[in-house]
Amino acid sequence: MHGITKIFGSLVANDHIDLAIRAGEIHALLGENGAGKSTLVKILYGLLEPTQGEIRWRGEPVRLAGPQEARALGIGMVFQHFSLFENLTVAENIAAAMPPDLSLAEVAAKARDVSGQYGLSVDLDRPVWTLSAGERQRIEIIRCLLQDPRLIVLDEPTSVLTPQEADRLFVTLERLAARGCAILYISHRLEEVRRLCSSATILRAGRVVATIDPRAVSAREIAGLMVGAALHDVVAGRAAADGAPRLVVRGLSLAPEKAHGQALRDIDLVVRAGEVLGIAGVAGNGQGELFAALSGERLAAAPDVVTIDGKPVGHLGVTERRRLGAAFVPEERLGHGAVPDHRLAENTLLSRHGTGGLVSRGFVLADATRALATRIIETFDVRKEGADPRARTLSGGNLQKFVVGREILREPGVLVVNQPTWGVDAGAAALIRQALVDLARSGSAVLVISQDLDELFEIADRIAVIHAGELSAPEATGDLTRETVGLLMAGAAAPKGTVLAH
C-alpha cells in the first residue's frame, strides 16, 4: 500500500500510509483506538475505496471494487466478530461462503482436507451454537483458507480465546507463514505480538509513526509509540482481607432467556469493600446472563438471592439498585451502554437520572447534565469532535472510556463491569484499569467480568472462572497461574466449592 489516504468529511482517517507485507511474513498492524487501523484494512479488503494512494499486489497496481475482488486476488479476512449461523452445522456455514455450484459433500471434503493440513480440528456435523469460541474461530479460518488466500488479515483473533486456544492458533499461523502465506495481524495484546510477529507497523492519528521488529523492543516501548507518550503502570496493591461484604449472591439460578442462551446454576459470590473480584471465562458461558442478574435487568427467584450492602435486591430493577449505590457497565457499549444517536450529555442522563442532581420535579437540568458530561470527558480523556457529539461518532475506545467514566464518577458502593477494556488500546486500558482499582481502594466493591487474563491478573485481588453457567470458588490471584485459569475456562473445572489448582 503506497500513500494511502482516506478522508471522511473533515476527518483524515488515513494520511499517506505506506505498508508492505512479504510472503511468509506475520506483520502486526498496531495503534490506539481511532488511529486508522480499521479504515486501512477495509481499504485492503475492498470494503472502502481510498481517497488517494495505490495498492500493489505482487508488484502490479490493483483497484478493489469490493471484497469479492479482494478474495479473487487472494486476500482473505477473519473479522473480530464471527459471522456464523447458530442453527446451521459447521459444514453448512462453510458452504454458505463458497461458490453455489459446490455440493455440501464437496465443501465438507475440502474443509476436511484443509482442517487436516493445518491442524484445525472441527466436527463438520455439529450445530454452531454448541461450539466454543475457539472452535467457531476455526470455522472462520477454514472458510478463509478454502479461498486459497495469499494474504490473511486477522482482527483481534485471540480476544475470545483461552490461552490454550490462542497457542493452537499461533501454531496454525506459523504453519501458514511457513508455506508462504502473508499474515497481517491486528491486536492490542502486545506480548502476543512480540511472540508471533517479525515486523510491526504502528499508526498514530492516521499516520505511520514507526515500523519495527517487535521482538527487539519491550511491550512498554511499543505502547509508548502507539500513544505518543510513556505508558504508566497500573498501581494495584492488594485489598485488605477483612472488608465488609457489599455485593453478595447466594444460590443464583436462572433459565436461559433466549434460544441457545446459557442457564446460570447455583452461583455464589461475595465481593467485599476495597477489593476487585475478577470473573474469567470464554464468551458465551454465562457472563451476559450473570451481568443481567446482578444489574437487575433480570430478576432473581427471591429477593435475598442478591444483596447490596445487606439489602435484598433480587426483586428490584436497575434504577432501584442504582439508588442503593450500585453502578453497572455492560459489555456492549453501543446500543446497551449508550444510545448511538443520542448525544453524550443525553447518554449521561440515561444512567444517572435516578441518582440525584440531573432531574428536579420531573424536569431535566440541562446545564447540570452537560457539565457532568464535560467532567467525564475531561477526567477520562475522551477524544471527540464537537462539544456534544452523538455517541456513534466516537471510536470504540473513546466511547468505552465515556461509559466507564460515567459510572465511576458516581463513586458507587458497588460496581459491576463486563469487559471493561474490550477492543481498547493500551493507553485507554491502563486508564480504565487504574480507575477501577482506585475505586475499589476507596472502599467500593468492584466486580470485573473479563476474557482478558492479563487484565484480571493485573487488577483483581481474587479470580473465579465461569464455565457453562457455573462459577468456581474464587482464589487469591497470587495463588493462580494463567495456565490453570485457562484450563478452567476450557471446562477442566474442579467441583463447585473446591479451590483452583495452584
C-alpha positions as a Python dict, from the first residue, in 0.01 Angstrom:
ca = {
    (1, 'M'): (0, 0, 0),
    (2, 'H'): (154, 331, -113),
    (3, 'G'): (43, 675, 3),
    (4, 'I'): (-299, 551, 116),
    (5, 'T'): (-518, 842, 226),
    (6, 'K'): (-882, 823, 330),
    (7, 'I'): (-1084, 1134, 416),
    (8, 'F'): (-1433, 1136, 566),
    (9, 'G'): (-1560, 1494, 556),
    (10, 'S'): (-1310, 1690, 766),
    (11, 'L'): (-1158, 1376, 922),
    (12, 'V'): (-837, 1236, 775),
    (13, 'A'): (-858, 872, 887),
    (14, 'N'): (-552, 756, 690),
    (15, 'D'): (-279, 1004, 596),
    (16, 'H'): (-37, 888, 323),
    (17, 'I'): (21, 544, 473),
    (18, 'D'): (282, 308, 331),
    (19, 'L'): (260, -59, 428),
    (20, 'A'): (445, -353, 273),
    (21, 'I'): (395, -722, 362),
    (22, 'R'): (610, -1003, 225),
    (23, 'A'): (519, -1364, 152),
    (24, 'G'): (567, -1578, 462),
    (25, 'E'): (569, -1279, 697),
    (26, 'I'): (349, -1228, 1005),
    (27, 'H'): (321, -850, 1022),
    (28, 'A'): (144, -664, 1303),
    (29, 'L'): (-67, -353, 1250),
    (30, 'L'): (-79, -160, 1578),
    (31, 'G'): (-225, 164, 1706),
    (32, 'E'): (-456, 309, 1968),
    (33, 'N'): (-831, 333, 1908),
    (34, 'G'): (-903, 580, 1629),
    (35, 'A'): (-551, 551, 1485),
    (36, 'G'): (-684, 435, 1146),
    (37, 'K'): (-625, 57, 1154),
    (38, 'S'): (-983, -46, 1070),
    (39, 'T'): (-1008, 204, 785),
    (40, 'L'): (-679, 80, 637),
    (41, 'V'): (-769, -290, 638),
    (42, 'K'): (-1116, -213, 499),
    (43, 'I'): (-940, -47, 206),
    (44, 'L'): (-712, -350, 169),
    (45, 'Y'): (-1015, -583, 167),
    (46, 'G'): (-1213, -372, -80),
    (47, 'L'): (-1476, -251, 168),
    (48, 'L'): (-1364, 112, 125),
    (49, 'E'): (-1201, 296, -164),
    (50, 'P'): (-902, 519, -83),
    (51, 'T'): (-925, 894, -144),
    (52, 'Q'): (-564, 881, -266),
    (53, 'G'): (-293, 622, -298),
    (54, 'E'): (-233, 288, -462),
    (55, 'I'): (-245, -81, -374),
    (56, 'R'): (5, -306, -548),
    (57, 'W'): (-50, -679, -542),
    (58, 'R'): (256, -887, -630),
    (59, 'G'): (406, -581, -795),
    (60, 'E'): (103, -483, -1002),
    (61, 'P'): (-131, -191, -922),
    (62, 'V'): (-487, -303, -846),
    (63, 'R'): (-818, -131, -777),
    (64, 'L'): (-1054, -322, -547),
    (65, 'A'): (-1423, -255, -605),
    (66, 'G'): (-1529, -490, -325),
    (67, 'P'): (-1437, -789, -108),
    (68, 'Q'): (-1515, -1032, -390),
    (69, 'E'): (-1236, -880, -599),
    (70, 'A'): (-1001, -889, -299),
    (71, 'R'): (-1077, -1258, -243),
    (72, 'A'): (-1026, -1331, -614),
    (73, 'L'): (-674, -1188, -587),
    (74, 'G'): (-601, -1398, -278),
    (75, 'I'): (-674, -1154, 7),
    (76, 'G'): (-877, -1305, 291),
    (77, 'M'): (-1002, -1156, 617),
    (78, 'V'): (-1107, -1306, 950),
    (79, 'F'): (-1310, -1045, 1139),
    (80, 'Q'): (-1311, -999, 1516),
    (81, 'H'): (-1685, -1069, 1540),
    (82, 'F'): (-1783, -1405, 1392),
    (83, 'S'): (-2045, -1411, 1116),
    (84, 'L'): (-2195, -1757, 1161),
    (85, 'F'): (-2546, -1902, 1155),
    (86, 'E'): (-2606, -2051, 1500),
    (87, 'N'): (-2861, -2314, 1390),
    (88, 'L'): (-2663, -2444, 1090),
    (89, 'T'): (-2392, -2707, 1107),
    (90, 'V'): (-2024, -2629, 1063),
    (91, 'A'): (-2032, -2769, 706),
    (92, 'E'): (-2340, -2563, 619),
    (93, 'N'): (-2177, -2246, 750),
    (94, 'I'): (-1867, -2310, 541),
    (95, 'A'): (-2081, -2385, 233),
    (96, 'A'): (-2264, -2053, 275),
    (97, 'A'): (-1942, -1870, 185),
    (98, 'M'): (-1846, -2097, -107),
    (99, 'P'): (-1949, -2090, -475),
    (100, 'P'): (-2307, -2222, -518),
    (101, 'D'): (-2204, -2488, -772),
    (102, 'L'): (-2026, -2689, -499),
    (103, 'S'): (-2236, -2952, -322),
    (104, 'L'): (-2236, -2978, 57),
    (105, 'A'): (-2043, -3305, 29),
    (106, 'E'): (-1774, -3137, -185),
    (107, 'V'): (-1746, -2848, 58),
    (108, 'A'): (-1715, -3090, 352),
    (109, 'A'): (-1440, -3283, 174),
    (110, 'K'): (-1243, -2966, 104),
    (111, 'A'): (-1292, -2850, 462),
    (112, 'R'): (-1163, -3183, 598),
    (113, 'D'): (-855, -3154, 377),
    (114, 'V'): (-774, -2801, 497),
    (115, 'S'): (-856, -2896, 857),
    (116, 'G'): (-606, -3182, 841),
    (117, 'Q'): (-333, -2974, 675),
    (118, 'Y'): (-336, -2702, 938),
    (119, 'G'): (-449, -2887, 1250),
    (120, 'L'): (-783, -2701, 1263),
    (121, 'S'): (-993, -2977, 1411),
    (122, 'V'): (-1371, -2924, 1386),
    (123, 'D'): (-1672, -3155, 1376),
    (124, 'L'): (-1841, -3062, 1049),
    (125, 'D'): (-2176, -3210, 1155),
    (126, 'R'): (-2220, -3015, 1481),
    (127, 'P'): (-2451, -2712, 1502),
    (128, 'V'): (-2253, -2392, 1556),
    (129, 'W'): (-2443, -2299, 1871),
    (130, 'T'): (-2286, -2597, 2052),
    (131, 'L'): (-1927, -2485, 1981),
    (132, 'S'): (-1675, -2292, 2190),
    (133, 'A'): (-1538, -1957, 2075),
    (134, 'G'): (-1213, -2124, 1967),
    (135, 'E'): (-1399, -2379, 1755),
    (136, 'R'): (-1604, -2101, 1593),
    (137, 'Q'): (-1289, -1915, 1504),
    (138, 'R'): (-1153, -2228, 1335),
    (139, 'I'): (-1462, -2227, 1110),
    (140, 'E'): (-1389, -1868, 1006),
    (141, 'I'): (-1026, -1956, 933),
    (142, 'I'): (-1120, -2270, 736),
    (143, 'R'): (-1368, -2067, 529),
    (144, 'C'): (-1093, -1819, 459),
    (145, 'L'): (-835, -2088, 369),
    (146, 'L'): (-1073, -2260, 127),
    (147, 'Q'): (-1046, -1948, -88),
    (148, 'D'): (-669, -2017, -116),
    (149, 'P'): (-554, -1677, 18),
    (150, 'R'): (-200, -1548, -20),
    (151, 'L'): (-263, -1279, 243),
    (152, 'I'): (-484, -1314, 551),
    (153, 'V'): (-590, -1022, 769),
    (154, 'L'): (-681, -1116, 1127),
    (155, 'D'): (-854, -859, 1350),
    (156, 'E'): (-811, -921, 1727),
    (157, 'P'): (-811, -1301, 1674),
    (158, 'T'): (-742, -1402, 2035),
    (159, 'S'): (-991, -1172, 2207),
    (160, 'V'): (-1234, -1458, 2287),
    (161, 'L'): (-987, -1747, 2322),
    (162, 'T'): (-844, -1927, 2622),
    (163, 'P'): (-461, -1922, 2647),
    (164, 'Q'): (-454, -2282, 2521),
    (165, 'E'): (-674, -2197, 2220),
    (166, 'A'): (-454, -1896, 2145),
    (167, 'D'): (-146, -2120, 2149),
    (168, 'R'): (-312, -2351, 1894),
    (169, 'L'): (-398, -2051, 1676),
    (170, 'F'): (-35, -1935, 1682),
    (171, 'V'): (81, -2280, 1564),
    (172, 'T'): (-166, -2260, 1274),
    (173, 'L'): (-50, -1911, 1175),
    (174, 'E'): (314, -2015, 1186),
    (175, 'R'): (235, -2312, 960),
    (176, 'L'): (59, -2081, 715),
    (177, 'A'): (353, -1842, 712),
    (178, 'A'): (597, -2130, 659),
    (179, 'R'): (401, -2220, 344),
    (180, 'G'): (439, -1867, 207),
    (181, 'C'): (114, -1704, 321),
    (182, 'A'): (145, -1342, 437),
    (183, 'I'): (-45, -1253, 754),
    (184, 'L'): (-147, -907, 873),
    (185, 'Y'): (-218, -932, 1246),
    (186, 'I'): (-415, -668, 1441),
    (187, 'S'): (-408, -693, 1820),
    (188, 'H'): (-396, -485, 2137),
    (189, 'R'): (-219, -772, 2314),
    (190, 'L'): (139, -665, 2272),
    (191, 'E'): (309, -966, 2432),
    (192, 'E'): (149, -1200, 2178),
    (193, 'V'): (258, -961, 1900),
    (194, 'R'): (616, -983, 2030),
    (195, 'R'): (591, -1360, 2034),
    (196, 'L'): (436, -1407, 1692),
    (197, 'C'): (529, -1121, 1458),
    (198, 'S'): (859, -1042, 1287),
    (199, 'S'): (764, -684, 1196),
    (200, 'A'): (507, -426, 1300),
    (201, 'T'): (371, -104, 1153),
    (202, 'I'): (248, 143, 1416),
    (203, 'L'): (-17, 404, 1339),
    (204, 'R'): (-97, 714, 1538),
    (205, 'A'): (-360, 970, 1434),
    (206, 'G'): (-384, 816, 1088),
    (207, 'R'): (-11, 820, 1013),
    (208, 'V'): (270, 565, 1026),
    (209, 'V'): (496, 661, 1316),
    (210, 'A'): (723, 355, 1316),
    (211, 'T'): (795, 21, 1151),
    (212, 'I'): (980, -203, 1394),
    (213, 'D'): (1080, -556, 1484),
    (214, 'P'): (854, -609, 1789),
    (215, 'R'): (1080, -885, 1919),
    (216, 'A'): (1362, -633, 1965),
    (217, 'V'): (1171, -395, 2197),
    (218, 'S'): (953, -426, 2505),
    (219, 'A'): (574, -415, 2511),
    (220, 'R'): (603, -90, 2708),
    (221, 'E'): (812, 69, 2430),
    (222, 'I'): (561, -43, 2167),
    (223, 'A'): (273, 101, 2371),
    (224, 'G'): (465, 428, 2404),
    (225, 'L'): (497, 452, 2026),
    (226, 'M'): (124, 383, 1990),
    (227, 'V'): (10, 656, 2229),
    (228, 'G'): (294, 903, 2181),
    (229, 'A'): (395, 904, 2546),
    (230, 'A'): (535, 674, 2810),
    (231, 'L'): (277, 428, 2940),
    (232, 'H'): (228, 424, 3316),
    (233, 'D'): (195, 101, 3511),
    (234, 'V'): (-133, 26, 3683),
    (235, 'V'): (-66, 54, 4057),
    (236, 'A'): (-290, -209, 4211),
    (237, 'G'): (-153, -304, 4553),
    (238, 'R'): (-373, -555, 4731),
    (239, 'A'): (-701, -523, 4916),
    (240, 'A'): (-738, -584, 5286),
    (241, 'A'): (-889, -926, 5354),
    (242, 'D'): (-1142, -806, 5611),
    (243, 'G'): (-1358, -567, 5405),
    (244, 'A'): (-1731, -580, 5471),
    (245, 'P'): (-1937, -776, 5217),
    (246, 'R'): (-2105, -525, 4981),
    (247, 'L'): (-2232, -747, 4696),
    (248, 'V'): (-2348, -1097, 4793),
    (249, 'V'): (-2504, -1362, 4568),
    (250, 'R'): (-2640, -1687, 4711),
    (251, 'G'): (-2781, -1974, 4505),
    (252, 'L'): (-2845, -1773, 4188),
    (253, 'S'): (-3001, -1991, 3918),
    (254, 'L'): (-3168, -1861, 3603),
    (255, 'A'): (-3310, -2036, 3299),
    (256, 'P'): (-3187, -1903, 2963),
    (257, 'E'): (-3391, -1613, 2831),
    (258, 'K'): (-3347, -1697, 2463),
    (259, 'A'): (-3263, -1991, 2238),
    (260, 'H'): (-2903, -2108, 2286),
    (261, 'G'): (-2867, -1882, 2589),
    (262, 'Q'): (-2675, -2007, 2893),
    (263, 'A'): (-2850, -2111, 3213),
    (264, 'L'): (-2693, -2000, 3541),
    (265, 'R'): (-2656, -2277, 3801),
    (266, 'D'): (-2638, -2215, 4176),
    (267, 'I'): (-2392, -1924, 4167),
    (268, 'D'): (-2244, -1797, 4495),
    (269, 'L'): (-2012, -1499, 4527),
    (270, 'V'): (-1914, -1228, 4773),
    (271, 'V'): (-1742, -901, 4678),
    (272, 'R'): (-1602, -708, 4973),
    (273, 'A'): (-1535, -341, 5029),
    (274, 'G'): (-1193, -248, 4894),
    (275, 'E'): (-1147, -542, 4656),
    (276, 'V'): (-1163, -619, 4285),
    (277, 'L'): (-1310, -963, 4218),
    (278, 'G'): (-1240, -1088, 3865),
    (279, 'I'): (-1451, -1338, 3676),
    (280, 'A'): (-1275, -1507, 3384),
    (281, 'G'): (-1439, -1708, 3110),
    (282, 'V'): (-1472, -1765, 2738),
    (283, 'A'): (-1754, -1570, 2572),
    (284, 'G'): (-2093, -1741, 2588),
    (285, 'N'): (-2052, -1920, 2920),
    (286, 'G'): (-2298, -1708, 3114),
    (287, 'Q'): (-2121, -1374, 3155),
    (288, 'G'): (-2404, -1178, 2993),
    (289, 'E'): (-2668, -1363, 3194),
    (290, 'L'): (-2476, -1303, 3518),
    (291, 'F'): (-2444, -933, 3443),
    (292, 'A'): (-2818, -908, 3372),
    (293, 'A'): (-2898, -1078, 3706),
    (294, 'L'): (-2660, -853, 3904),
    (295, 'S'): (-2774, -532, 3735),
    (296, 'G'): (-3147, -600, 3771),
    (297, 'E'): (-3214, -642, 3400),
    (298, 'R'): (-3333, -988, 3501),
    (299, 'L'): (-3486, -1055, 3842),
    (300, 'A'): (-3392, -1341, 4071),
    (301, 'A'): (-3628, -1606, 4208),
    (302, 'A'): (-3623, -1444, 4553),
    (303, 'P'): (-3519, -1101, 4690),
    (304, 'D'): (-3236, -1234, 4908),
    (305, 'V'): (-3059, -1416, 4623),
    (306, 'V'): (-2878, -1085, 4553),
    (307, 'T'): (-2800, -834, 4829),
    (308, 'I'): (-2630, -494, 4816),
    (309, 'D'): (-2491, -370, 5147),
    (310, 'G'): (-2715, -618, 5325),
    (311, 'K'): (-3036, -512, 5148),
    (312, 'P'): (-3217, -782, 4941),
    (313, 'V'): (-3241, -658, 4578),
    (314, 'G'): (-3318, -973, 4379),
    (315, 'H'): (-3668, -839, 4309),
    (316, 'L'): (-3554, -483, 4221),
    (317, 'G'): (-3480, -339, 3877),
    (318, 'V'): (-3180, -142, 3754),
    (319, 'T'): (-3284, 204, 3875),
    (320, 'E'): (-3372, 80, 4225),
    (321, 'R'): (-3034, -91, 4254),
    (322, 'R'): (-2860, 226, 4137),
    (323, 'R'): (-3040, 421, 4408),
    (324, 'L'): (-2890, 180, 4662),
    (325, 'G'): (-2541, 275, 4545),
    (326, 'A'): (-2470, 27, 4264),
    (327, 'A'): (-2349, 104, 3912),
    (328, 'F'): (-2324, -114, 3603),
    (329, 'V'): (-2123, -113, 3277),
    (330, 'P'): (-2246, -366, 3018),
    (331, 'E'): (-2028, -540, 2760),
    (332, 'E'): (-2191, -383, 2453),
    (333, 'R'): (-2114, -14, 2474),
    (334, 'L'): (-2304, 98, 2162),
    (335, 'G'): (-2672, 11, 2198),
    (336, 'H'): (-2658, -117, 2557),
    (337, 'G'): (-2422, 118, 2740),
    (338, 'A'): (-2507, 415, 2518),
    (339, 'V'): (-2774, 508, 2263),
    (340, 'P'): (-2592, 562, 1930),
    (341, 'D'): (-2792, 864, 1810),
    (342, 'H'): (-2812, 1036, 2149),
    (343, 'R'): (-2554, 1298, 2237),
    (344, 'L'): (-2309, 1236, 2520),
    (345, 'A'): (-2497, 1461, 2764),
    (346, 'E'): (-2818, 1269, 2690),
    (347, 'N'): (-2637, 941, 2744),
    (348, 'T'): (-2512, 1073, 3078),
    (349, 'L'): (-2871, 1136, 3183),
    (350, 'L'): (-2984, 783, 3085),
    (351, 'S'): (-2798, 610, 3366),
    (352, 'R'): (-2783, 898, 3614),
    (353, 'H'): (-3141, 1031, 3613),
    (354, 'G'): (-3241, 833, 3921),
    (355, 'T'): (-2939, 904, 4141),
    (356, 'G'): (-2965, 1277, 4201),
    (357, 'G'): (-2850, 1607, 4057),
    (358, 'L'): (-2976, 1592, 3698),
    (359, 'V'): (-3356, 1593, 3739),
    (360, 'S'): (-3576, 1820, 3953),
    (361, 'R'): (-3954, 1778, 3984),
    (362, 'G'): (-3969, 1587, 3658),
    (363, 'F'): (-3758, 1835, 3460),
    (364, 'V'): (-3411, 1768, 3321),
    (365, 'L'): (-3146, 2011, 3446),
    (366, 'A'): (-2976, 2063, 3112),
    (367, 'D'): (-2683, 2270, 3239),
    (368, 'A'): (-2602, 2017, 3513),
    (369, 'T'): (-2625, 1731, 3265),
    (370, 'R'): (-2390, 1899, 3018),
    (371, 'A'): (-2149, 1991, 3297),
    (372, 'L'): (-2135, 1630, 3416),
    (373, 'A'): (-2075, 1505, 3061),
    (374, 'T'): (-1789, 1755, 3029),
    (375, 'R'): (-1639, 1636, 3358),
    (376, 'I'): (-1648, 1273, 3239),
    (377, 'I'): (-1488, 1372, 2907),
    (378, 'E'): (-1207, 1566, 3075),
    (379, 'T'): (-1138, 1316, 3355),
    (380, 'F'): (-1122, 1015, 3123),
    (381, 'D'): (-958, 1186, 2824),
    (382, 'V'): (-1248, 1111, 2588),
    (383, 'R'): (-1143, 1231, 2242),
    (384, 'K'): (-1424, 1353, 2023),
    (385, 'E'): (-1524, 1607, 1760),
    (386, 'G'): (-1759, 1888, 1862),
    (387, 'A'): (-1885, 2000, 2201),
    (388, 'D'): (-2151, 1731, 2248),
    (389, 'P'): (-2134, 1472, 1969),
    (390, 'R'): (-2358, 1172, 1919),
    (391, 'A'): (-2228, 850, 2078),
    (392, 'R'): (-2192, 669, 1746),
    (393, 'T'): (-1932, 924, 1624),
    (394, 'L'): (-1678, 824, 1890),
    (395, 'S'): (-1423, 548, 1835),
    (396, 'G'): (-1488, 231, 2033),
    (397, 'G'): (-1216, 304, 2287),
    (398, 'N'): (-1326, 661, 2349),
    (399, 'L'): (-1690, 559, 2392),
    (400, 'Q'): (-1577, 290, 2636),
    (401, 'K'): (-1389, 549, 2842),
    (402, 'F'): (-1703, 763, 2849),
    (403, 'V'): (-1936, 479, 2954),
    (404, 'V'): (-1699, 354, 3225),
    (405, 'G'): (-1625, 708, 3345),
    (406, 'R'): (-1995, 791, 3369),
    (407, 'E'): (-2039, 517, 3629),
    (408, 'I'): (-1708, 554, 3817),
    (409, 'L'): (-1756, 928, 3878),
    (410, 'R'): (-2069, 843, 4075),
    (411, 'E'): (-1835, 680, 4327),
    (412, 'P'): (-2072, 383, 4364),
    (413, 'G'): (-2050, 145, 4658),
    (414, 'V'): (-2077, -150, 4416),
    (415, 'L'): (-1962, -151, 4053),
    (416, 'V'): (-2023, -441, 3814),
    (417, 'V'): (-1843, -406, 3480),
    (418, 'N'): (-1848, -654, 3191),
    (419, 'Q'): (-1541, -650, 2959),
    (420, 'P'): (-1413, -308, 3072),
    (421, 'T'): (-1138, -277, 2808),
    (422, 'W'): (-1284, -478, 2517),
    (423, 'G'): (-1115, -355, 2195),
    (424, 'V'): (-945, -70, 2382),
    (425, 'D'): (-585, 38, 2317),
    (426, 'A'): (-307, 8, 2574),
    (427, 'G'): (-322, 368, 2695),
    (428, 'A'): (-701, 373, 2741),
    (429, 'A'): (-693, 28, 2901),
    (430, 'A'): (-439, 144, 3160),
    (431, 'L'): (-655, 449, 3240),
    (432, 'I'): (-970, 238, 3289),
    (433, 'R'): (-794, -30, 3494),
    (434, 'Q'): (-635, 223, 3727),
    (435, 'A'): (-975, 391, 3777),
    (436, 'L'): (-1130, 55, 3871),
    (437, 'V'): (-853, -19, 4121),
    (438, 'D'): (-872, 330, 4270),
    (439, 'L'): (-1249, 297, 4313),
    (440, 'A'): (-1205, -33, 4496),
    (441, 'R'): (-930, 100, 4721),
    (442, 'S'): (-1161, 388, 4820),
    (443, 'G'): (-1393, 129, 4977),
    (444, 'S'): (-1617, 16, 4690),
    (445, 'A'): (-1671, -345, 4586),
    (446, 'V'): (-1576, -391, 4219),
    (447, 'L'): (-1672, -697, 4015),
    (448, 'V'): (-1492, -725, 3679),
    (449, 'I'): (-1608, -981, 3421),
    (450, 'S'): (-1335, -1016, 3158),
    (451, 'Q'): (-1200, -1252, 2892),
    (452, 'D'): (-858, -1085, 2917),
    (453, 'L'): (-649, -1282, 3163),
    (454, 'D'): (-367, -1026, 3158),
    (455, 'E'): (-621, -768, 3274),
    (456, 'L'): (-752, -984, 3557),
    (457, 'F'): (-405, -1078, 3679),
    (458, 'E'): (-311, -710, 3678),
    (459, 'I'): (-604, -567, 3876),
    (460, 'A'): (-801, -845, 4051),
    (461, 'D'): (-744, -946, 4412),
    (462, 'R'): (-930, -1274, 4360),
    (463, 'I'): (-1035, -1459, 4045),
    (464, 'A'): (-1319, -1705, 3978),
    (465, 'V'): (-1400, -1874, 3647),
    (466, 'I'): (-1742, -1907, 3486),
    (467, 'H'): (-1796, -2206, 3257),
    (468, 'A'): (-2128, -2342, 3128),
    (469, 'G'): (-2314, -2121, 3374),
    (470, 'E'): (-2127, -2243, 3684),
    (471, 'L'): (-1881, -2040, 3889),
    (472, 'S'): (-1569, -2179, 4052),
    (473, 'A'): (-1469, -2076, 4403),
    (474, 'P'): (-1268, -1750, 4390),
    (475, 'E'): (-900, -1778, 4476),
    (476, 'A'): (-634, -1518, 4554),
    (477, 'T'): (-475, -1403, 4228),
    (478, 'G'): (-125, -1462, 4362),
    (479, 'D'): (-205, -1832, 4408),
    (480, 'L'): (-304, -1883, 4043),
    (481, 'T'): (-137, -1923, 3705),
    (482, 'R'): (-272, -1828, 3364),
    (483, 'E'): (-249, -2191, 3258),
    (484, 'T'): (-467, -2307, 3547),
    (485, 'V'): (-728, -2040, 3480),
    (486, 'G'): (-717, -2116, 3108),
    (487, 'L'): (-791, -2485, 3174),
    (488, 'L'): (-1087, -2390, 3389),
    (489, 'M'): (-1212, -2158, 3115),
    (490, 'A'): (-1199, -2456, 2878),
    (491, 'G'): (-1410, -2667, 3116),
    (492, 'A'): (-1148, -2863, 3310),
    (493, 'A'): (-1302, -2732, 3631),
    (494, 'A'): (-1283, -2867, 3981),
    (495, 'P'): (-1616, -2944, 4151),
    (496, 'K'): (-1807, -2643, 4280),
    (497, 'G'): (-1678, -2517, 4613),
    (498, 'T'): (-1324, -2653, 4576),
    (499, 'V'): (-1022, -2431, 4529),
    (500, 'L'): (-847, -2383, 4197),
    (501, 'A'): (-531, -2583, 4138),
    (502, 'H'): (-220, -2385, 4229),
}
